[in-house]
Amino acid sequence: MNKLNREKQAQVVAALVEGNSIRATVRMTGVAKNTIVKLLADLGLACAEYQDRVFKNLPCKRIQCDEIWSFCHAKEKNVPKEKKGQFGYGDVWTFTAICSDTKLVPSWLIGNRDQENATIFLEDLAGRLANRVQLTADGHKMYIDAVEKAFGSDIDFSQ
């Protein structure tokens, strides 16, 4: 099996980081589309493993949480009946936490916009912080119970 050398890998990653599409990166680098997609998936796993290992005892003081909506295959309302409820079809939400001072994203989660995922997300965030923080979020009800479960009373929370 052929292996993409480090120099070519760096060229592909640089093109993607600059905002180029996968197809544009294929044209610019001469690397096959499937190779770029595999490299991107491997890079994502490496970044997630790095974040899990290194993002501990963070000195953040002010954090804002929000969700970003997207969809896979089709918007939830347009998913074919035979695909409803199947992973990879319909609405997808990316929960994000950002430190207001450093712009660091100490925690993120991809899932449904529900109580279960909000709790998992905030418990992960709480486990990465060294101090009591000021946390702000939008007015979605799921955050009220999730913040209580993740932080207890050791937080300054507002919506």
C-alpha angles and dihedrals in degrees: 000000000000118000124210108235120237093252092055091043089054090049091052094046092047091053092049093046089053088060101259118149121244090253092051089048089053090054094045098046105026089231117139118257094238090051091052092048091050091047090050092051092048091048091051091053091048091051092048091050090048092050092049091050100042108029097084131126091010114187094221116148105181123035132177122201126201142151130237118210124219137143141226120222093341142354112277093256091054100046110122114251093245090056099044112125093012119129111256097032127095136358121005127187127202112205112207135186118196129188108232094213104043100023087229116151101218095176141017137166135191116213146088121327095249144114094267095054093041089055094048090048095049094043088055090049093048090052092057099052127092098197145030108281140199105242125192128186139165120272096270110137094224090075095062096067094031092057091049092050094046102040107015108200094328095099143071103228132180137166 
